[in-house]
Amino acid sequence: MNRTVLVVDDEPTISDAVSARLRGEGFDVVTASDGPSAVEMCLRVRPDVVVLDVMLPGFDGLEVCRRIQADRAVPVLMLTAKSDETDMLVGLGVGADDYLSKPFSMRELVARVHALVRRSDRTALVESSSTNLGVITIDHHARRVSGIDGEIHLTRTEFDILLYLSGRPGAAVARETLLAELWGWQDSASSRTVDSHVKALRRKIGGDLIRTVHGVGYALDVPR
């Protein structure tokens, strides 16, 4: 069965080009051109991936992402004309898994969509178990993280990073490894994506658990 991608962009030229390329890759594609119709389409069609522009009429892509993630965890690739780190972090914070700055190559966009589908498939195969990290507990099957004050709300990608690092306690994991394992990318030029997600993750679980290994990547230090 073909996977469905919802493409949300108010520029017809971009929307048509992205849709045509994804259809050529074997995806079923539906489209929306503003915030309200994007949310409605996502609830009705329940796509496998959403390609979402930040700047939209009605309400912006950040609000769209917030609303659709409240319904269910769906992989979101955000498209933005902005390169400011604050805007990017806000997008990741409301549940986006990845982002591309305009202008982008269609080849890169297709690769990222395929990677999000593969990640989603792997997530569905996670066995039921849990990991304790001192005061933090990871429920693998329910994809929930809890601390002293109750549940800690992580995005899909933040959870995947924490789960991956927790399976290798104390070991230094390269950014390139995280990109390959969680995103399916072989290009280390996008390592800033990893750094941004880790920065957001640290704000939620505390800065002591994940240690930066300079020149390499990150390691999770489990409290003794």
C-alpha positions as CSV (number, residue, x, y, z in Angstrom):
1,M,0.0,0.0,0.0
2,N,1.3,3.4,-0.9
3,R,2.2,5.9,1.8
4,T,0.3,9.2,1.9
5,V,2.0,12.6,2.2
6,L,0.2,15.8,3.0
7,V,1.9,18.8,1.4
8,V,0.9,22.1,2.9
9,D,2.1,25.2,1.1
10,D,0.3,28.4,-0.1
11,E,2.6,28.8,-3.1
12,P,1.0,26.8,-5.9
13,T,4.3,26.5,-7.8
14,I,6.1,24.9,-4.8
15,S,3.1,22.8,-3.9
16,D,2.7,21.4,-7.4
17,A,6.4,20.7,-7.8
18,V,6.7,18.9,-4.5
19,S,3.5,16.9,-5.1
20,A,4.6,15.8,-8.6
21,R,8.0,14.7,-7.3
22,L,6.6,12.7,-4.4
23,R,4.0,11.1,-6.7
24,G,6.9,10.1,-8.9
25,E,8.4,8.4,-5.9
26,G,5.3,6.3,-5.4
27,F,3.6,8.3,-2.7
28,D,-0.1,9.2,-2.6
29,V,-0.2,13.0,-2.2
30,V,-2.9,15.3,-0.8
31,T,-2.5,19.1,-0.5
32,A,-3.7,22.0,1.6
33,S,-2.9,25.7,1.2
34,D,-3.7,27.3,4.6
35,G,-3.6,26.4,8.3
36,P,-7.3,25.4,9.0
37,S,-7.6,23.2,5.9
38,A,-4.2,21.6,6.7
39,V,-5.5,20.5,10.1
40,E,-8.8,19.3,8.7
41,M,-7.1,17.3,6.0
42,C,-4.7,15.7,8.4
43,L,-7.5,14.6,10.7
44,R,-9.5,13.3,7.8
45,V,-6.8,11.6,5.7
46,R,-4.4,10.7,8.5
47,P,-1.2,10.9,6.3
48,D,2.0,9.0,7.0
49,V,4.1,12.2,6.6
50,V,3.3,15.9,6.5
51,V,5.5,18.4,4.5
52,L,4.6,21.7,6.1
53,D,5.5,25.3,5.2
54,V,5.9,27.6,8.2
55,M,4.3,30.7,6.5
56,L,0.6,30.0,5.9
57,P,-2.6,32.0,5.8
58,G,-5.2,31.4,8.5
59,F,-2.7,30.4,11.0
60,D,1.0,29.4,10.5
61,G,2.7,26.1,10.2
62,L,3.8,26.1,13.8
63,E,0.2,26.1,15.0
64,V,-0.7,23.5,12.4
65,C,2.0,21.3,13.8
66,R,0.9,21.8,17.3
67,R,-2.7,20.9,16.6
68,I,-2.0,17.8,14.5
69,Q,0.5,16.5,17.0
70,A,-2.1,16.9,19.8
71,D,-4.2,14.4,17.8
72,R,-1.5,11.8,17.0
73,A,2.3,11.7,16.5
74,V,2.8,12.1,12.8
75,P,6.2,12.8,11.2
76,V,6.5,16.4,10.0
77,L,9.1,17.9,7.7
78,M,8.9,21.7,8.0
79,L,9.8,24.1,5.1
80,T,10.9,27.5,6.1
81,A,12.4,30.6,4.4
82,K,13.9,31.5,7.7
83,S,17.4,30.4,8.8
84,D,17.2,31.9,12.3
85,E,17.9,29.2,15.0
86,T,15.0,30.5,17.2
87,D,12.4,29.8,14.5
88,M,13.9,26.4,13.9
89,L,13.8,25.5,17.6
90,V,10.2,26.6,18.0
91,G,9.3,24.3,15.1
92,L,11.1,21.4,16.6
93,G,9.6,22.2,20.0
94,V,6.0,21.8,18.7
95,G,6.7,18.4,17.2
96,A,8.4,18.8,13.8
97,D,10.9,16.0,13.2
98,D,13.0,17.8,10.6
99,Y,13.2,21.0,8.6
100,L,14.5,22.3,5.2
101,S,15.3,25.9,4.5
102,K,14.1,27.3,1.2
103,P,15.4,27.1,-1.5
104,F,15.9,23.3,-1.2
105,S,16.6,20.5,-3.7
106,M,13.8,18.1,-4.5
107,R,16.3,15.3,-4.2
108,E,17.0,16.3,-0.6
109,L,13.3,16.7,0.2
110,V,12.5,13.2,-1.1
111,A,15.4,11.7,0.9
112,R,14.1,13.3,4.1
113,V,10.5,12.1,3.5
114,H,11.7,8.5,2.9
115,A,13.8,8.7,6.1
116,L,10.8,9.8,8.1
117,V,8.8,6.9,6.8
118,R,11.5,4.5,7.7
119,R,11.8,5.9,11.2
120,S,8.1,5.7,11.7
121,D,8.2,2.0,10.6
122,R,11.0,1.2,13.1
123,T,9.1,3.0,15.9
124,A,6.1,0.7,15.4
125,L,8.3,-2.3,16.0
126,V,9.6,-1.3,19.4
127,E,9.0,-4.0,22.0
128,S,7.4,-3.3,25.3
129,S,10.0,-2.5,28.0
130,S,11.2,0.4,30.1
131,T,14.5,2.1,31.0
132,N,15.3,3.8,34.3
133,L,17.7,6.8,34.3
134,G,17.7,7.8,37.9
135,V,14.7,9.9,38.4
136,I,13.6,9.6,34.8
137,T,11.8,6.5,33.3
138,I,11.4,5.7,29.6
139,D,8.4,3.6,28.7
140,H,9.5,2.2,25.3
141,H,6.1,0.9,24.2
142,A,4.0,3.8,25.2
143,R,6.7,6.2,24.1
144,R,6.4,8.2,27.4
145,V,9.0,9.7,29.6
146,S,8.3,10.4,33.3
147,G,10.2,12.3,36.0
148,I,9.6,13.4,39.6
149,D,6.8,15.8,38.6
150,G,5.1,13.4,36.2
151,E,5.2,13.0,32.5
152,I,7.8,14.9,30.5
153,H,6.4,15.7,27.1
154,L,8.9,15.0,24.4
155,T,8.6,15.3,20.6
156,R,8.9,12.1,18.5
157,T,12.5,13.0,17.6
158,E,13.5,14.0,21.2
159,F,12.2,10.6,22.4
160,D,14.0,8.7,19.7
161,I,17.3,10.4,20.6
162,L,16.9,9.7,24.3
163,L,15.9,6.1,23.7
164,Y,18.9,5.5,21.4
165,L,21.4,7.1,23.8
166,S,19.9,5.2,26.8
167,G,20.6,1.9,25.0
168,R,24.3,2.8,25.0
169,P,24.9,4.3,28.5
170,G,28.2,6.2,28.8
171,A,29.2,5.5,25.2
172,A,30.0,8.4,22.9
173,V,27.7,8.4,19.9
174,A,28.7,10.5,16.9
175,R,26.3,12.9,15.4
176,E,26.8,11.1,12.1
177,T,25.6,7.9,13.8
178,L,22.5,9.5,15.1
179,L,21.8,11.0,11.7
180,A,22.2,7.6,10.0
181,E,20.3,5.6,12.6
182,L,17.4,8.0,13.4
183,W,17.1,10.0,10.2
184,G,18.5,7.6,7.7
185,W,21.0,10.2,6.4
186,Q,24.6,9.6,5.4
187,D,25.4,13.3,5.0
188,S,27.1,14.7,8.1
189,A,26.5,18.3,6.8
190,S,23.1,18.2,8.5
191,S,24.6,17.6,12.0
192,R,23.1,20.9,13.2
193,T,19.8,19.2,13.2
194,V,21.0,16.8,15.9
195,D,22.4,19.6,18.0
196,S,19.1,21.5,17.9
197,H,17.1,18.5,19.0
198,V,19.5,17.7,21.8
199,K,19.4,21.3,23.0
200,A,15.6,21.2,23.2
201,L,15.8,17.7,24.9
202,R,18.2,19.0,27.6
203,R,15.8,21.8,28.5
204,K,13.1,19.2,29.3
205,I,15.1,16.5,31.1
206,G,17.9,18.6,32.6
207,G,21.4,19.3,31.3
208,D,23.2,16.7,33.3
209,L,22.1,13.5,31.6
210,I,23.4,14.1,28.1
211,R,27.1,15.0,27.9
212,T,28.7,16.7,24.9
213,V,31.7,14.7,23.6
214,H,33.6,17.5,21.8
215,G,34.5,16.7,18.3
216,V,32.3,13.6,18.3
217,G,28.7,13.9,19.5
218,Y,26.9,13.0,22.7
219,A,26.8,10.4,25.5
220,L,24.2,9.7,28.1
221,D,25.5,9.5,31.6
222,V,23.3,7.3,33.8
223,P,23.2,8.5,37.5
224,R,24.6,5.9,39.9
